[in-house]
């Protein structure tokens, strides 16, 4: 796993959130991700226009119509709230407040979530600064390998570097 001391600067509050995203997705990827979230047993809260609701049975109810309301699925992972707003069928995105990632336990929980997301979609899960998905600083492959983008611009497997 990644060490908190190596990454804590990435979670320093400067006024913006962090995103966890999977790009180039389809409805099948969304289904797999949502099935994983339910199977993992995370505490969930789903709202439509701010009112608590049950998630729709069919994702086409979310993506197949003009956006007349806002959807939000919040998954609570070891004290870190991961918010999915269902912005686009082509990208699964969760945002998080970096102030909630305060140590190794929270970092490990978020990375574990990213591993499950990558495995369920069979696509890499990326952590990026808010709305800057081309600037990933953590990449989790479907195999579960985790890499950190160093300040020199290269992904490194920090676990391998320590051994």
Buried (B, 14 or more C-beta within 10 A) or exposed (E): EBEBEBBBEBBEEEEEBBBBBBBEBEBEBBBBBBEBBEEBEBEBEBBBEEEEBEBEEEBEEBBEEEEEEEBBBBBBBBEBBBBBEBBEBEBBBBBBBBEBBBEBEBBBBBBBBBBBBBBBBEBBBBBBBEEEBEEBBBBBBBEEBBBBBEEEEEBEEBBEEEE
